[in-house]
Amino acid sequence: VLRDLLTRPRGAASRDDSAFYRYLQERTNIPRSVRIDPVDVRFVPVVSSSPGPKPNVFIFVIDSLRRDYLSPYNPAVSFTPAIGAFARDSVVFTNAFTRYGGTGLSEPSIWVGGMLPHQQYMTPVYPLNALQKLVEGENYRSFVSIDTILRMILKPDPSTVEIDRGVLTHDLKLERSLADLVSRLRRGEAQGQPVFAYAQPQDLHISTITREGASVPAGESYPGFYAPYASRLKRADAGFGEFLSALRELGMYDNSIIVLTSDHGDSLGEDGRWGHAYTIFPEVLKVPLIVHVPATLKSRFASNPAGMAFLTDITPTLYSLLGHEPELRNDVFGRPLFAARPRDLRAAERADGNFLVVSSYGPVYGILGGNGRSLYIADSVNYTEYLFDLTVYPEVSSPALSDEQRVAYRELVRSSVDSIHAFYHVPSQP
């Protein structure tokens, strides 16, 4: 109560409160009755199969994985040795974020390679799916763990091999998904084509942990970490290590692009916060992003591991690595994290840019600024605003925003949301 009283906005910003929060609410969870015709998203006009052998592509998005629970990001972590070894042979992006604080819009944004109107989902949604266009155009053999969201956003393709067939979304586990994938690769189901694989296991999702009773195996201890989460990550790490060993045995590892990331993080008790559904606090937005690139490609492409990176950059990165330099350039879409020309990297172009971040399920919006050094949040569920300093850990929220800061950040949110609506031709609502 004291904090709310002391941080009430003053002056012009105060008079704009109701209008601003109403603006956010009206543009969130846009009802299906508002028809948004899907845009044909193309990073290049036509994806034609490039000559010569192609790298395999593996994307593993571990739902709710926090980067501070991985040894490449936190030296205090001792329970992810396989991921640690993988990171030493890969590029670790240390300043990576999700644009959405929840799976509902975060997972589609990976496949689209950009941000979306806040509607779940326009029909049909697959014309937006730039990643599937790349996979089809390059004649990859797809192995996909099709969860409830992918079932809506993927264009039906009988040639796609469904891993985890018959497994409910909330029961998807990394170790089982990877074992299924490896068994299919050993049986030759790739049929001589380059492999594309995607899975989004739920091992660490807070609902999974709660459903399983927040259990911890006997004898395991994780001081300084949330033990039910850490113990499940330890098992997932072991499964990931076995998968990498299998790739080496099959002779595929050295010719594979392997992306390990998460769709968002999670609150695990910070200031009493748990979960992620309607929040975009720092621990929810920060994600790991580790990318293994074959040596033959790595020598030809520049990257900036310390620059800002987003999940929406994954698809344009794959376009770039496969020889299709993205031509779709605006603030709605991602940029390559590996580029033949260093000037094409976002870090070289917008090192101090401001980027919109959004809850997937509620009217909570924010601005990441200063190369990931600050986070402004406008929570129109609780009618509260925050300004976090991300240069310290744990992150600190400023006790009050000045009127000037409030007005500037609100305008950045409005202009960013307006840009998304303009690109997708979202009709005005009554």
Buried (B, 14 or more C-beta within 10 A) or exposed (E): EEEEEEBEBEEEBEEBBEEBBEBBEBBBBBEEEBEBEBBEBBBBEEBEEEEEEBBBBBBBBBBBBBBBBBBBBBEEBEBBBBBBBBBEBBBBBBBBBBBBBBBBBBBBBBBBBBBBBBBBBBEEBBBBBBBBBBBBBBBBBBBBBBBEBBEBBBEEEEEBBBBBEEBEBEEBBBBBBBBBBBEBBEEEBBEEBBBBBBBBBBBBBBEBBEEEEEEBEEEEEBEEBBBBBBBBBBBBBBBBBBBBEBBEEBEBBEBBBBBBBBBBBBBBEBEEBEBBBBBBBBBBBBBBBBBBBBEEBBEEBBBBBEBBBBBBBBBBBBBBBBBBBBEBEEBBBBBBBBBEEEEBBBBBEBEEBBBBBBBBBBBBBBBBBBBBBBBBBBBBBEEEBBBBBBEEEEBEBBEBBBEEBBBBBBEBBBEBBEBBBEBBEBEEEE
